[in-house]
Amino acid sequence: MTVRAGIAGAGMVAAVHADAIRRAGGAVIGVAASTPERSKAAAARLGADLAFHSASELAVSGEIDVLHVCTPNALHGPLVRAALAAGKHVVCEKPLSLTGTDSDELVALAAESGLVNAVPLVYRYAPLTVEARERVRAGQIGAIRLIHGHYLQDWLARPEDNNWRVDPAVGGASRAFADIGSHWCDLVEWISGHRISELTAAAQTVLPRRSAAGHETFAGTEAESPATRSPAQDATESAQIAVTTEDAVQVLFRTDRGATGALVVSQVSPGRKNRLWFEIDGAERSVSYDGEDPESLLLGGRDRTEIVRRDALSPGAGRINAVPAGHPWGYRDCFAAFTEDVYAAIRDHSASRDHSTSRGPRTAAEPAPAYPTFADAARTAHITDAVLTSAAHRSWIEVS
Ligand SMILES: NC(=O)c1ccc[n+]([C@@H]2O[C@H](COP(=O)([O-])OP(=O)(O)OC[C@H]3O[C@@H](n4cnc5c(N)ncnc54)[C@H](O)[C@@H]3O)[C@@H](O)[C@H]2O)c1
């Protein structure tokens, strides 16, 4: 079965999804950008058969089996609801929605529908993060004591830098943490098996004013849509907008299994392009990973420290390792491996439907899918909510 996909949104990540869909054996049937004209240009650019008038039209189209939601964040919830109601499987970009409560509602809707639901928390699809998980789960590092690290970028480091993510009406109340801190938390929880149970956070908006004119898309592939522009962003070149979303966050946390941790998240760290780094310290060994150097994992020890490369992988990591060591693994490879797992589930869903064995909602006895789902994204949304509440109240907060 060729899975027929529609992509809502046509910026940086939409192009990555289009590539991953094809690599997973799917077809990019339709695209919708912010205006019909932009949809046409995007369809040509992404090689889609059809340009849709709007994302809401695409979400319910009979031409597609699965909707990929790659729009600015505020549109995620409405598009997910429309697609699920129309019987479409959904791959929704993170954040799934703007709050933990709304994310929980989307989790419930998806569960009732029995449809495949997934969120590209794609750092779970780097062979060496899988390797870290396999080794931690096999007990190689011993009881976990500390979990720490950072996720740093620099693309919003200057006052002239701006983006729809800066505007809370479009990006949500949290910017840096929801955008990238969520990836870090998902990844370390997935690897360690620990859950962040309480935290205290400080958040800073280091640039309280930004140029109104710098409202570019991440990739600069498409000027921002009128649908998502705020009046302030229509201002002249010299005009500035007031910023309320955070540029940087520091978090101290405790986990449900007795470990402690610390995380720094920033989008204003010069020279750091996309530095997701973590270390998990166990009683016997530590494991650390740098997303900007994804070809190796450091396995630390008092007597011996090893560098693990992609040529010595456990079966779980080997499963997704599509190219031999020495042939660099990249961000797009993570997306392709993720999409392969999701599309296998979609094919499985359709095969059981064709044999009239309706799948219905997943039962508690069934194993969790291999890929990250709405429930995983809702978890990160609750951590984000706790970070904002803690930063506002200057106190420790339990993560719900
Ligand atoms: N999983 C990841 O690693 C990852 C990486 C980057 C972005 N993302 C997420 O993907 C989403 C998009 O991010 P991006 O970096 O591609 O942003 P972008 O600014 O490059 O692209 C956003 C696109 O959405 C389009 N758009 C705006 N309003 C629209 C509307 N009403 N209908 C249809 N399209 C509309 C814009 O025109 C643009 O093409 C965000 O939610 C972001 O958090 C996830």
The ligand as a Gaussian input file, in Angstrom:
#p B3LYP/6-31G(d) Opt

LIG

0 1
 N       10.607000      17.871000      15.068000
 C       11.537000      18.757000      14.780000
 O       12.736000      18.474000      14.902000
 C       11.136000      20.120000      14.276000
 C       12.070000      20.945000      13.636000
 C       11.657000      22.180000      13.146000
 C       10.339000      22.581000      13.311000
 N        9.458000      21.772000      13.958000
 C        8.056000      22.194000      14.130000
 O        7.457000      22.261000      12.837000
 C        6.545000      23.340000      12.758000
 C        6.951000      24.245000      11.593000
 O        8.246000      24.749000      11.825000
 P        9.191000      25.270000      10.633000
 O       10.533000      25.432000      11.222000
 O        9.009000      24.430000       9.432000
 O        8.561000      26.705000      10.397000
 P        8.615000      27.579000       9.083000
 O        8.365000      28.967000       9.526000
 O        9.826000      27.256000       8.275000
 O        7.353000      27.053000       8.263000
 C        6.020000      27.257000       8.687000
 C        5.142000      27.083000       7.454000
 O        3.752000      27.120000       7.824000
 C        3.070000      27.912000       6.859000
 N        1.809000      28.429000       7.362000
 C        1.585000      29.522000       8.138000
 N        0.249000      29.675000       8.335000
 C       -0.341000      28.649000       7.680000
 C       -1.702000      28.268000       7.491000
 N       -2.703000      28.968000       8.027000
 N       -1.961000      27.152000       6.764000
 C       -0.951000      26.435000       6.213000
 N        0.338000      26.751000       6.331000
 C        0.643000      27.851000       7.072000
 C        4.078000      29.037000       6.567000
 O        3.698000      29.735000       5.422000
 C        5.354000      28.190000       6.421000
 O        5.412000      27.574000       5.157000
 C        6.592000      24.018000      14.129000
 O        5.516000      23.551000      14.898000
 C        7.907000      23.566000      14.737000
 O        7.873000      23.496000      16.153000
 C        9.839000      20.564000      14.439000

